[in-house]
């Protein structure tokens, strides 16, 4: 999944509707992310927990500075693997 635009309280409901499909993947690219807020991070935490339930770890590719910052602020970095390239 390639995220572009915003992952915020305004856009999360649209992603939530497709969560079954999204949560089946353990990797997402954020190079096109323009903004994220706490609702967007909460969505990623839910996704990470779904991946962890299957024994994996959600890999966030090309995290923006804002994404990395909000992960640090909320101290949820252990839920994610941050990377620059696809493992595929």
PDB file of N, CA, C and O in Angstrom:
ATOM      1  N   UNK A   1       0.848  -1.183   0.000  1.00  0.00           N
ATOM      2  CA  UNK A   1       0.000   0.000   0.000  1.00  0.00           C
ATOM      3  C   UNK A   1       0.882   1.231   0.000  1.00  0.00           C
ATOM      4  O   UNK A   1       1.818   1.332   0.793  1.00  0.00           O
ATOM      5  N   UNK A   2       0.592   2.151  -0.872  1.00  0.00           N
ATOM      6  CA  UNK A   2       1.285   3.438  -0.920  1.00  0.00           C
ATOM      7  C   UNK A   2       0.338   4.516  -0.415  1.00  0.00           C
ATOM      8  O   UNK A   2      -0.702   4.779  -1.019  1.00  0.00           O
ATOM      9  N   UNK A   3       0.709   5.136   0.698  1.00  0.00           N
ATOM     10  CA  UNK A   3      -0.115   6.208   1.243  1.00  0.00           C
ATOM     11  C   UNK A   3       0.306   7.530   0.623  1.00  0.00           C
ATOM     12  O   UNK A   3       1.490   7.868   0.595  1.00  0.00           O
ATOM     13  N   UNK A   4      -0.667   8.269   0.131  1.00  0.00           N
ATOM     14  CA  UNK A   4      -0.436   9.615  -0.373  1.00  0.00           C
ATOM     15  C   UNK A   4      -1.451  10.534   0.269  1.00  0.00           C
ATOM     16  O   UNK A   4      -2.528  10.104   0.681  1.00  0.00           O
ATOM     17  N   UNK A   5      -1.102  11.782   0.350  1.00  0.00           N
ATOM     18  CA  UNK A   5      -2.029  12.739   0.948  1.00  0.00           C
ATOM     19  C   UNK A   5      -1.984  12.707   2.457  1.00  0.00           C
ATOM     20  O   UNK A   5      -0.913  12.690   3.063  1.00  0.00           O
ATOM     21  N   UNK A   6      -3.157  12.699   3.053  1.00  0.00           N
ATOM     22  CA  UNK A   6      -3.273  12.846   4.505  1.00  0.00           C
ATOM     23  C   UNK A   6      -3.802  11.572   5.152  1.00  0.00           C
ATOM     24  O   UNK A   6      -4.650  10.879   4.591  1.00  0.00           O
ATOM     25  N   UNK A   7      -3.287  11.277   6.342  1.00  0.00           N
ATOM     26  CA  UNK A   7      -3.813  10.197   7.165  1.00  0.00           C
ATOM     27  C   UNK A   7      -4.230  10.859   8.467  1.00  0.00           C
ATOM     28  O   UNK A   7      -3.475  10.906   9.438  1.00  0.00           O
ATOM     29  N   UNK A   8      -5.446  11.364   8.458  1.00  0.00           N
ATOM     30  CA  UNK A   8      -5.955  12.188   9.556  1.00  0.00           C
ATOM     31  C   UNK A   8      -7.373  11.758   9.922  1.00  0.00           C
ATOM     32  O   UNK A   8      -7.953  10.866   9.302  1.00  0.00           O
ATOM     33  N   UNK A   9      -7.905  12.404  10.929  1.00  0.00           N
ATOM     34  CA  UNK A   9      -9.269  12.113  11.359  1.00  0.00           C
ATOM     35  C   UNK A   9     -10.277  12.227  10.236  1.00  0.00           C
ATOM     36  O   UNK A   9     -11.322  11.577  10.275  1.00  0.00           O
ATOM     37  N   UNK A  10      -9.981  13.040   9.236  1.00  0.00           N
ATOM     38  CA  UNK A  10     -10.884  13.202   8.097  1.00  0.00           C
ATOM     39  C   UNK A  10     -10.798  12.033   7.120  1.00  0.00           C
ATOM     40  O   UNK A  10     -11.799  11.684   6.493  1.00  0.00           O
ATOM     41  N   UNK A  11      -9.623  11.422   6.979  1.00  0.00           N
ATOM     42  CA  UNK A  11      -9.430  10.377   5.967  1.00  0.00           C
ATOM     43  C   UNK A  11      -9.443   8.960   6.529  1.00  0.00           C
ATOM     44  O   UNK A  11      -9.678   8.004   5.790  1.00  0.00           O
ATOM     45  N   UNK A  12      -9.190   8.815   7.835  1.00  0.00           N
ATOM     46  CA  UNK A  12      -9.125   7.477   8.437  1.00  0.00           C
ATOM     47  C   UNK A  12     -10.414   6.675   8.221  1.00  0.00           C
ATOM     48  O   UNK A  12     -10.317   5.478   7.946  1.00  0.00           O
ATOM     49  N   UNK A  13     -11.611   7.260   8.327  1.00  0.00           N
ATOM     50  CA  UNK A  13     -12.817   6.450   8.110  1.00  0.00           C
ATOM     51  C   UNK A  13     -12.839   5.732   6.761  1.00  0.00           C
ATOM     52  O   UNK A  13     -13.327   4.606   6.668  1.00  0.00           O
ATOM     53  N   UNK A  14     -12.321   6.365   5.729  1.00  0.00           N
ATOM     54  CA  UNK A  14     -12.259   5.719   4.421  1.00  0.00           C
ATOM     55  C   UNK A  14     -11.324   4.527   4.425  1.00  0.00           C
ATOM     56  O   UNK A  14     -11.632   3.491   3.835  1.00  0.00           O
ATOM     57  N   UNK A  15     -10.180   4.666   5.090  1.00  0.00           N
ATOM     58  CA  UNK A  15      -9.242   3.551   5.204  1.00  0.00           C
ATOM     59  C   UNK A  15      -9.815   2.456   6.101  1.00  0.00           C
ATOM     60  O   UNK A  15      -9.612   1.268   5.853  1.00  0.00           O
ATOM     61  N   UNK A  16     -10.529   2.870   7.141  1.00  0.00           N
ATOM     62  CA  UNK A  16     -11.095   1.901   8.087  1.00  0.00           C
ATOM     63  C   UNK A  16     -12.061   0.952   7.375  1.00  0.00           C
ATOM     64  O   UNK A  16     -12.118  -0.236   7.695  1.00  0.00           O
ATOM     65  N   UNK A  17     -12.815   1.476   6.415  1.00  0.00           N
ATOM     66  CA  UNK A  17     -13.753   0.640   5.665  1.00  0.00           C
ATOM     67  C   UNK A  17     -13.032  -0.481   4.925  1.00  0.00           C
ATOM     68  O   UNK A  17     -13.605  -1.547   4.699  1.00  0.00           O
ATOM     69  N   UNK A  18     -11.781  -0.244   4.550  1.00  0.00           N
ATOM     70  CA  UNK A  18     -10.989  -1.225   3.801  1.00  0.00           C
ATOM     71  C   UNK A  18      -9.938  -1.904   4.671  1.00  0.00           C
ATOM     72  O   UNK A  18      -8.960  -2.443   4.152  1.00  0.00           O
ATOM     73  N   UNK A  19     -10.128  -1.884   5.972  1.00  0.00           N
ATOM     74  CA  UNK A  19      -9.091  -2.384   6.881  1.00  0.00           C
ATOM     75  C   UNK A  19      -8.784  -3.862   6.696  1.00  0.00           C
ATOM     76  O   UNK A  19      -7.634  -4.267   6.865  1.00  0.00           O
ATOM     77  N   UNK A  20      -9.763  -4.671   6.358  1.00  0.00           N
ATOM     78  CA  UNK A  20      -9.484  -6.111   6.186  1.00  0.00           C
ATOM     79  C   UNK A  20      -8.436  -6.324   5.099  1.00  0.00           C
ATOM     80  O   UNK A  20      -7.494  -7.099   5.266  1.00  0.00           O
ATOM     81  N   UNK A  21      -8.616  -5.633   4.003  1.00  0.00           N
ATOM     82  CA  UNK A  21      -7.648  -5.736   2.906  1.00  0.00           C
ATOM     83  C   UNK A  21      -6.302  -5.130   3.314  1.00  0.00           C
ATOM     84  O   UNK A  21      -5.254  -5.741   3.104  1.00  0.00           O
ATOM     85  N   UNK A  22      -6.334  -3.929   3.895  1.00  0.00           N
ATOM     86  CA  UNK A  22      -5.097  -3.263   4.301  1.00  0.00           C
ATOM     87  C   UNK A  22      -4.336  -4.059   5.354  1.00  0.00           C
ATOM     88  O   UNK A  22      -3.120  -4.223   5.260  1.00  0.00           O
ATOM     89  N   UNK A  23      -5.058  -4.551   6.355  1.00  0.00           N
ATOM     90  CA  UNK A  23      -4.412  -5.229   7.474  1.00  0.00           C
ATOM     91  C   UNK A  23      -3.843  -6.589   7.079  1.00  0.00           C
ATOM     92  O   UNK A  23      -3.109  -7.198   7.856  1.00  0.00           O
ATOM     93  N   UNK A  24      -4.172  -7.071   5.885  1.00  0.00           N
ATOM     94  CA  UNK A  24      -3.602  -8.336   5.428  1.00  0.00           C
ATOM     95  C   UNK A  24      -2.169  -8.142   4.933  1.00  0.00           C
ATOM     96  O   UNK A  24      -1.438  -9.114   4.739  1.00  0.00           O
ATOM     97  N   UNK A  25      -1.774  -6.899   4.732  1.00  0.00           N
ATOM     98  CA  UNK A  25      -0.409  -6.581   4.316  1.00  0.00           C
ATOM     99  C   UNK A  25       0.403  -6.154   5.531  1.00  0.00           C
ATOM    100  O   UNK A  25      -0.127  -5.526   6.447  1.00  0.00           O
ATOM    101  N   UNK A  26       1.682  -6.495   5.540  1.00  0.00           N
ATOM    102  CA  UNK A  26       2.559  -6.126   6.657  1.00  0.00           C
ATOM    103  C   UNK A  26       3.526  -5.023   6.249  1.00  0.00           C
ATOM    104  O   UNK A  26       4.555  -4.825   6.894  1.00  0.00           O
ATOM    105  N   UNK A  27       3.192  -4.296   5.164  1.00  0.00           N
ATOM    106  CA  UNK A  27       4.106  -3.284   4.661  1.00  0.00           C
ATOM    107  C   UNK A  27       3.324  -2.149   4.016  1.00  0.00           C
ATOM    108  O   UNK A  27       2.346  -2.385   3.306  1.00  0.00           O
ATOM    109  N   UNK A  28       3.759  -0.914   4.268  1.00  0.00           N
ATOM    110  CA  UNK A  28       3.128   0.251   3.651  1.00  0.00           C
ATOM    111  C   UNK A  28       4.187   1.319   3.393  1.00  0.00           C
ATOM    112  O   UNK A  28       5.095   1.516   4.202  1.00  0.00           O
ATOM    113  N   UNK A  29       4.062   2.001   2.267  1.00  0.00           N
ATOM    114  CA  UNK A  29       5.003   3.045   1.875  1.00  0.00           C
ATOM    115  C   UNK A  29       4.387   4.410   2.174  1.00  0.00           C
ATOM    116  O   UNK A  29       3.262   4.701   1.766  1.00  0.00           O
ATOM    117  N   UNK A  30       5.138   5.237   2.889  1.00  0.00           N
ATOM    118  CA  UNK A  30       4.641   6.549   3.295  1.00  0.00           C
ATOM    119  C   UNK A  30       5.393   7.699   2.638  1.00  0.00           C
ATOM    120  O   UNK A  30       5.334   8.830   3.120  1.00  0.00           O
ATOM    121  N   UNK A  31       6.099   7.425   1.543  1.00  0.00           N
ATOM    122  CA  UNK A  31       6.878   8.476   0.889  1.00  0.00           C
ATOM    123  C   UNK A  31       5.987   9.601   0.355  1.00  0.00           C
ATOM    124  O   UNK A  31       6.460  10.725   0.185  1.00  0.00           O
ATOM    125  N   UNK A  32       4.716   9.322   0.089  1.00  0.00           N
ATOM    126  CA  UNK A  32       3.798  10.339  -0.420  1.00  0.00           C
ATOM    127  C   UNK A  32       2.906  10.953   0.652  1.00  0.00           C
ATOM    128  O   UNK A  32       1.990  11.712   0.336  1.00  0.00           O
ATOM    129  N   UNK A  33       3.168  10.630   1.918  1.00  0.00           N
ATOM    130  CA  UNK A  33       2.336  11.149   3.004  1.00  0.00           C
ATOM    131  C   UNK A  33       2.576  12.644   3.189  1.00  0.00           C
ATOM    132  O   UNK A  33       3.718  13.090   3.298  1.00  0.00           O
ATOM    133  N   UNK A  34       1.498  13.408   3.222  1.00  0.00           N
ATOM    134  CA  UNK A  34       1.598  14.853   3.421  1.00  0.00           C
ATOM    135  C   UNK A  34       1.382  15.248   4.869  1.00  0.00           C
ATOM    136  O   UNK A  34       1.989  16.207   5.345  1.00  0.00           O
ATOM    137  N   UNK A  35       0.519  14.516   5.584  1.00  0.00           N
ATOM    138  CA  UNK A  35       0.228  14.858   6.973  1.00  0.00           C
ATOM    139  C   UNK A  35      -0.357  13.650   7.690  1.00  0.00           C
ATOM    140  O   UNK A  35      -1.025  12.808   7.091  1.00  0.00           O
ATOM    141  N   UNK A  36      -0.087  13.591   8.996  1.00  0.00           N
ATOM    142  CA  UNK A  36      -0.670  12.557   9.851  1.00  0.00           C
ATOM    143  C   UNK A  36      -0.984  13.201  11.190  1.00  0.00           C
ATOM    144  O   UNK A  36      -0.260  14.083  11.652  1.00  0.00           O
ATOM    145  N   UNK A  37      -2.073  12.753  11.813  1.00  0.00           N
ATOM    146  CA  UNK A  37      -2.408  13.229  13.151  1.00  0.00           C
ATOM    147  C   UNK A  37      -2.612  12.021  14.059  1.00  0.00           C
ATOM    148  O   UNK A  37      -2.332  10.890  13.664  1.00  0.00           O
ATOM    149  N   UNK A  38      -3.094  12.259  15.261  1.00  0.00           N
ATOM    150  CA  UNK A  38      -3.249  11.169  16.229  1.00  0.00           C
ATOM    151  C   UNK A  38      -4.249  10.114  15.751  1.00  0.00           C
ATOM    152  O   UNK A  38      -4.091   8.935  16.072  1.00  0.00           O
ATOM    153  N   UNK A  39      -5.262  10.507  15.000  1.00  0.00           N
ATOM    154  CA  UNK A  39      -6.211   9.523  14.458  1.00  0.00           C
ATOM    155  C   UNK A  39      -5.514   8.626  13.439  1.00  0.00           C
ATOM    156  O   UNK A  39      -5.756   7.420  13.400  1.00  0.00           O
ATOM    157  N   UNK A  40      -4.660   9.209  12.625  1.00  0.00           N
ATOM    158  CA  UNK A  40      -3.891   8.418  11.672  1.00  0.00           C
ATOM    159  C   UNK A  40      -2.952   7.456  12.369  1.00  0.00           C
ATOM    160  O   UNK A  40      -2.812   6.305  11.954  1.00  0.00           O
ATOM    161  N   UNK A  41      -2.306   7.923  13.429  1.00  0.00           N
ATOM    162  CA  UNK A  41      -1.416   7.053  14.185  1.00  0.00           C
ATOM    163  C   UNK A  41      -2.210   5.937  14.858  1.00  0.00           C
ATOM    164  O   UNK A  41      -1.757   4.793  14.882  1.00  0.00           O
ATOM    165  N   UNK A  42      -3.374   6.244  15.399  1.00  0.00           N
ATOM    166  CA  UNK A  42      -4.214   5.212  16.028  1.00  0.00           C
ATOM    167  C   UNK A  42      -4.574   4.138  15.002  1.00  0.00           C
ATOM    168  O   UNK A  42      -4.612   2.952  15.331  1.00  0.00           O
ATOM    169  N   UNK A  43      -4.835   4.544  13.774  1.00  0.00           N
ATOM    170  CA  UNK A  43      -5.119   3.588  12.706  1.00  0.00           C
ATOM    171  C   UNK A  43      -3.910   2.683  12.478  1.00  0.00           C
ATOM    172  O   UNK A  43      -4.060   1.468  12.348  1.00  0.00           O
ATOM    173  N   UNK A  44      -2.717   3.268  12.430  1.00  0.00           N
ATOM    174  CA  UNK A  44      -1.505   2.471  12.227  1.00  0.00           C
ATOM    175  C   UNK A  44      -1.243   1.529  13.393  1.00  0.00           C
ATOM    176  O   UNK A  44      -0.758   0.415  13.195  1.00  0.00           O
ATOM    177  N   UNK A  45      -1.559   1.969  14.607  1.00  0.00           N
ATOM    178  CA  UNK A  45      -1.402   1.103  15.778  1.00  0.00           C
ATOM    179  C   UNK A  45      -2.343  -0.097  15.673  1.00  0.00           C
ATOM    180  O   UNK A  45      -1.933  -1.223  15.955  1.00  0.00           O
ATOM    181  N   UNK A  46      -3.583   0.123  15.276  1.00  0.00           N
ATOM    182  CA  UNK A  46      -4.531  -0.988  15.084  1.00  0.00           C
ATOM    183  C   UNK A  46      -4.010  -1.951  14.022  1.00  0.00           C
ATOM    184  O   UNK A  46      -4.087  -3.170  14.180  1.00  0.00           O
ATOM    185  N   UNK A  47      -3.483  -1.391  12.948  1.00  0.00           N
ATOM    186  CA  UNK A  47      -2.934  -2.201  11.866  1.00  0.00           C
ATOM    187  C   UNK A  47      -1.749  -3.014  12.381  1.00  0.00           C
ATOM    188  O   UNK A  47      -1.647  -4.211  12.110  1.00  0.00           O
ATOM    189  N   UNK A  48      -0.862  -2.366  13.118  1.00  0.00           N
ATOM    190  CA  UNK A  48       0.311  -3.060  13.655  1.00  0.00           C
ATOM    191  C   UNK A  48      -0.095  -4.195  14.584  1.00  0.00           C
ATOM    192  O   UNK A  48       0.514  -5.264  14.564  1.00  0.00           O
ATOM    193  N   UNK A  49      -1.118  -3.969  15.396  1.00  0.00           N
ATOM    194  CA  UNK A  49      -1.584  -5.022  16.310  1.00  0.00           C
ATOM    195  C   UNK A  49      -2.202  -6.187  15.542  1.00  0.00           C
ATOM    196  O   UNK A  49      -2.059  -7.340  15.948  1.00  0.00           O
ATOM    197  N   UNK A  50      -2.886  -5.898  14.442  1.00  0.00           N
ATOM    198  CA  UNK A  50      -3.450  -6.961  13.605  1.00  0.00           C
ATOM    199  C   UNK A  50      -2.335  -7.788  12.979  1.00  0.00           C
ATOM    200  O   UNK A  50      -2.430  -9.014  12.921  1.00  0.00           O
ATOM    201  N   UNK A  51      -1.284  -7.131  12.513  1.00  0.00           N
ATOM    202  CA  UNK A  51      -0.146  -7.839  11.927  1.00  0.00           C
ATOM    203  C   UNK A  51       0.573  -8.649  13.008  1.00  0.00           C
ATOM    204  O   UNK A  51       0.983  -9.784  12.767  1.00  0.00           O
ATOM    205  N   UNK A  52       0.723  -8.069  14.192  1.00  0.00           N
ATOM    206  CA  UNK A  52       1.395  -8.760  15.294  1.00  0.00           C
ATOM    207  C   UNK A  52       0.622 -10.001  15.728  1.00  0.00           C
ATOM    208  O   UNK A  52       1.222 -10.997  16.133  1.00  0.00           O
ATOM    209  N   UNK A  53      -0.695  -9.945  15.646  1.00  0.00           N
ATOM    210  CA  UNK A  53      -1.509 -11.112  16.008  1.00  0.00           C
ATOM    211  C   UNK A  53      -1.207 -12.298  15.103  1.00  0.00           C
ATOM    212  O   UNK A  53      -1.398 -13.450  15.492  1.00  0.00           O
ATOM    213  N   UNK A  54      -0.738 -12.012  13.901  1.00  0.00           N
ATOM    214  CA  UNK A  54      -0.354 -13.058  12.965  1.00  0.00           C
ATOM    215  C   UNK A  54       1.125 -13.399  13.033  1.00  0.00           C
ATOM    216  O   UNK A  54       1.630 -14.169  12.216  1.00  0.00           O
ATOM    217  N   UNK A  55       1.817 -12.824  14.008  1.00  0.00           N
ATOM    218  CA  UNK A  55       3.228 -13.128  14.210  1.00  0.00           C
ATOM    219  C   UNK A  55       4.196 -12.221  13.474  1.00  0.00           C
ATOM    220  O   UNK A  55       5.394 -12.500  13.434  1.00  0.00           O
ATOM    221  N   UNK A  56       3.700 -11.146  12.893  1.00  0.00           N
ATOM    222  CA  UNK A  56       4.575 -10.258  12.132  1.00  0.00           C
ATOM    223  C   UNK A  56       4.729  -8.896  12.769  1.00  0.00           C
ATOM    224  O   UNK A  56       4.300  -8.669  13.900  1.00  0.00           O
ATOM    225  N   UNK A  57       5.342  -8.003  12.035  1.00  0.00           N
ATOM    226  CA  UNK A  57       5.531  -6.622  12.478  1.00  0.00           C
ATOM    227  C   UNK A  57       5.278  -5.715  11.282  1.00  0.00           C
ATOM    228  O   UNK A  57       5.791  -5.967  10.192  1.00  0.00           O
ATOM    229  N   UNK A  58       4.502  -4.677  11.476  1.00  0.00           N
ATOM    230  CA  UNK A  58       4.168  -3.755  10.402  1.00  0.00           C
ATOM    231  C   UNK A  58       5.403  -2.944  10.014  1.00  0.00           C
ATOM    232  O   UNK A  58       6.008  -2.268  10.846  1.00  0.00           O
ATOM    233  N   UNK A  59       5.757  -3.024   8.749  1.00  0.00           N
ATOM    234  CA  UNK A  59       6.928  -2.314   8.226  1.00  0.00           C
ATOM    235  C   UNK A  59       6.461  -1.040   7.542  1.00  0.00           C
ATOM    236  O   UNK A  59       5.685  -1.083   6.587  1.00  0.00           O
ATOM    237  N   UNK A  60       6.940   0.099   8.040  1.00  0.00           N
ATOM    238  CA  UNK A  60       6.606   1.398   7.481  1.00  0.00           C
ATOM    239  C   UNK A  60       7.775   1.861   6.629  1.00  0.00           C
ATOM    240  O   UNK A  60       8.843   2.190   7.144  1.00  0.00           O
ATOM    241  N   UNK A  61       7.563   1.882   5.322  1.00  0.00           N
ATOM    242  CA  UNK A  61       8.620   2.267   4.394  1.00  0.00           C
ATOM    243  C   UNK A  61       8.618   3.767   4.170  1.00  0.00           C
ATOM    244  O   UNK A  61       7.558   4.389   4.094  1.00  0.00           O
ATOM    245  N   UNK A  62       9.792   4.341   4.066  1.00  0.00           N
ATOM    246  CA  UNK A  62       9.965   5.757   3.748  1.00  0.00           C
ATOM    247  C   UNK A  62       9.120   6.670   4.644  1.00  0.00           C
ATOM    248  O   UNK A  62       8.401   7.533   4.142  1.00  0.00           O
ATOM    249  N   UNK A  63       9.202   6.483   5.969  1.00  0.00           N
ATOM    250  CA  UNK A  63       8.401   7.331   6.845  1.00  0.00           C
ATOM    251  C   UNK A  63       8.840   8.794   6.744  1.00  0.00           C
ATOM    252  O   UNK A  63      10.033   9.097   6.704  1.00  0.00           O
ATOM    253  N   UNK A  64       7.873   9.674   6.705  1.00  0.00           N
ATOM    254  CA  UNK A  64       8.191  11.099   6.676  1.00  0.00           C
ATOM    255  C   UNK A  64       8.695  11.517   8.053  1.00  0.00           C
ATOM    256  O   UNK A  64       8.555  10.779   9.028  1.00  0.00           O
ATOM    257  N   UNK A  65       9.277  12.695   8.119  1.00  0.00           N
ATOM    258  CA  UNK A  65       9.755  13.220   9.405  1.00  0.00           C
ATOM    259  C   UNK A  65       8.587  13.353  10.385  1.00  0.00           C
ATOM    260  O   UNK A  65       8.734  13.055  11.570  1.00  0.00           O
ATOM    261  N   UNK A  66       7.431  13.798   9.893  1.00  0.00           N
ATOM    262  CA  UNK A  66       6.262  13.959  10.759  1.00  0.00           C
ATOM    263  C   UNK A  66       5.792  12.611  11.293  1.00  0.00           C
ATOM    264  O   UNK A  66       5.449  12.501  12.470  1.00  0.00           O
ATOM    265  N   UNK A  67       5.773  11.593  10.450  1.00  0.00           N
ATOM    266  CA  UNK A  67       5.366  10.260  10.890  1.00  0.00           C
ATOM    267  C   UNK A  67       6.332   9.731  11.945  1.00  0.00           C
ATOM    268  O   UNK A  67       5.904   9.222  12.981  1.00  0.00           O
ATOM    269  N   UNK A  68       7.617   9.849  11.690  1.00  0.00           N
ATOM    270  CA  UNK A  68       8.614   9.387  12.661  1.00  0.00           C
ATOM    271  C   UNK A  68       8.474  10.142  13.978  1.00  0.00           C
ATOM    272  O   UNK A  68       8.596   9.559  15.055  1.00  0.00           O
ATOM    273  N   UNK A  69       8.219  11.426  13.881  1.00  0.00           N
ATOM    274  CA  UNK A  69       8.074  12.261  15.073  1.00  0.00           C
ATOM    275  C   UNK A  69       6.864  11.855  15.915  1.00  0.00           C
ATOM    276  O   UNK A  69       6.977  11.721  17.133  1.00  0.00           O
ATOM    277  N   UNK A  70       5.714  11.661  15.278  1.00  0.00           N
ATOM    278  CA  UNK A  70       4.504  11.319  16.034  1.00  0.00           C
ATOM    279  C   UNK A  70       4.623   9.925  16.651  1.00  0.00           C
ATOM    280  O   UNK A  70       4.086   9.677  17.730  1.00  0.00           O
ATOM    281  N   UNK A  71       5.319   9.021  15.976  1.00  0.00           N
ATOM    282  CA  UNK A  71       5.568   7.699  16.548  1.00  0.00           C
ATOM    283  C   UNK A  71       6.396   7.847  17.819  1.00  0.00           C
ATOM    284  O   UNK A  71       6.129   7.181  18.820  1.00  0.00           O
ATOM    285  N   UNK A  72       7.399   8.721  17.780  1.00  0.00           N
ATOM    286  CA  UNK A  72       8.224   8.962  18.958  1.00  0.00           C
ATOM    287  C   UNK A  72       7.478   9.649  20.080  1.00  0.00           C
ATOM    288  O   UNK A  72       7.637   9.286  21.245  1.00  0.00           O
ATOM    289  N   UNK A  73       6.669  10.630  19.747  1.00  0.00           N
ATOM    290  CA  UNK A  73       5.904  11.368  20.761  1.00  0.00           C
ATOM    291  C   UNK A  73       4.986  10.428  21.536  1.00  0.00           C
ATOM    292  O   UNK A  73       4.883  10.526  22.759  1.00  0.00           O
ATOM    293  N   UNK A  74       4.325   9.526  20.834  1.00  0.00           N
ATOM    294  CA  UNK A  74       3.393   8.606  21.484  1.00  0.00           C
ATOM    295  C   UNK A  74       4.064   7.314  21.957  1.00  0.00           C
ATOM    296  O   UNK A  74       3.405   6.445  22.527  1.00  0.00           O
ATOM    297  N   UNK A  75       5.356   7.190  21.725  1.00  0.00           N
ATOM    298  CA  UNK A  75       6.154   6.060  22.207  1.00  0.00           C
ATOM    299  C   UNK A  75       5.596   4.702  21.769  1.00  0.00           C
ATOM    300  O   UNK A  75       5.433   3.786  22.574  1.00  0.00           O
ATOM    301  N   UNK A  76       5.315   4.605  20.491  1.00  0.00           N
ATOM    302  CA  UNK A  76       4.786   3.350  19.940  1.00  0.00           C
ATOM    303  C   UNK A  76       5.733   2.742  18.907  1.00  0.00           C
ATOM    304  O   UNK A  76       5.338   1.884  18.117  1.00  0.00           O
ATOM    305  N   UNK A  77       6.961   3.186  18.920  1.00  0.00           N
ATOM    306  CA  UNK A  77       7.935   2.729  17.942  1.00  0.00           C
ATOM    307  C   UNK A  77       8.172   1.230  17.940  1.00  0.00           C
ATOM    308  O   UNK A  77       8.512   0.658  16.905  1.00  0.00           O
ATOM    309  N   UNK A  78       7.997   0.586  19.090  1.00  0.00           N
ATOM    310  CA  UNK A  78       8.209  -0.859  19.173  1.00  0.00           C
ATOM    311  C   UNK A  78       7.210  -1.649  18.336  1.00  0.00           C
ATOM    312  O   UNK A  78       7.442  -2.819  18.032  1.00  0.00           O
ATOM    313  N   UNK A  79       6.108  -1.022  17.964  1.00  0.00           N
ATOM    314  CA  UNK A  79       5.087  -1.711  17.166  1.00  0.00           C
ATOM    315  C   UNK A  79       5.446  -1.796  15.689  1.00  0.00           C
ATOM    316  O   UNK A  79       4.854  -2.573  14.941  1.00  0.00           O
ATOM    317  N   UNK A  80       6.424  -0.988  15.275  1.00  0.00           N
ATOM    318  CA  UNK A  80       6.725  -0.854  13.852  1.00  0.00           C
ATOM    319  C   UNK A  80       8.176  -1.165  13.542  1.00  0.00           C
ATOM    320  O   UNK A  80       9.059  -1.094  14.397  1.00  0.00           O
ATOM    321  N   UNK A  81       8.383  -1.510  12.289  1.00  0.00           N
ATOM    322  CA  UNK A  81       9.735  -1.587  11.733  1.00  0.00           C
ATOM    323  C   UNK A  81       9.793  -0.494  10.688  1.00  0.00           C
ATOM    324  O   UNK A  81       8.986  -0.477   9.758  1.00  0.00           O
ATOM    325  N   UNK A  82      10.742   0.421  10.831  1.00  0.00           N
ATOM    326  CA  UNK A  82      10.876   1.522   9.890  1.00  0.00           C
ATOM    327  C   UNK A  82      11.958   1.174   8.880  1.00  0.00           C
ATOM    328  O   UNK A  82      13.027   0.686   9.246  1.00  0.00           O
ATOM    329  N   UNK A  83      11.674   1.426   7.607  1.00  0.00           N
ATOM    330  CA  UNK A  83      12.636   1.094   6.569  1.00  0.00           C
ATOM    331  C   UNK A  83      12.586   2.042   5.401  1.00  0.00           C
ATOM    332  O   UNK A  83      11.680   2.866   5.276  1.00  0.00           O
ATOM    333  N   UNK A  84      13.573   1.909   4.555  1.00  0.00           N
ATOM    334  CA  UNK A  84      13.678   2.765   3.363  1.00  0.00           C
ATOM    335  C   UNK A  84      13.230   2.048   2.099  1.00  0.00           C
ATOM    336  O   UNK A  84      12.787   2.691   1.147  1.00  0.00           O
ATOM    337  N   UNK A  85      13.342   0.712   2.076  1.00  0.00           N
ATOM    338  CA  UNK A  85      13.041  -0.038   0.857  1.00  0.00           C
ATOM    339  C   UNK A  85      12.089  -1.183   1.141  1.00  0.00           C
ATOM    340  O   UNK A  85      11.957  -1.630   2.280  1.00  0.00           O
ATOM    341  N   UNK A  86      11.450  -1.636   0.128  1.00  0.00           N
ATOM    342  CA  UNK A  86      10.560  -2.780   0.244  1.00  0.00           C
ATOM    343  C   UNK A  86      11.363  -4.049   0.448  1.00  0.00           C
ATOM    344  O   UNK A  86      12.404  -4.242  -0.181  1.00  0.00           O
ATOM    345  N   UNK A  87      10.877  -4.919   1.329  1.00  0.00           N
ATOM    346  CA  UNK A  87      11.521  -6.213   1.568  1.00  0.00           C
ATOM    347  C   UNK A  87      11.185  -7.193   0.457  1.00  0.00           C
ATOM    348  O   UNK A  87      11.813  -8.247   0.353  1.00  0.00           O
ATOM    349  N   UNK A  88      10.202  -6.861  -0.376  1.00  0.00           N
ATOM    350  CA  UNK A  88       9.750  -7.748  -1.461  1.00  0.00           C
ATOM    351  C   UNK A  88      10.718  -7.746  -2.611  1.00  0.00           C
ATOM    352  O   UNK A  88      10.496  -8.434  -3.607  1.00  0.00           O
TER     353      UNK A  88
END
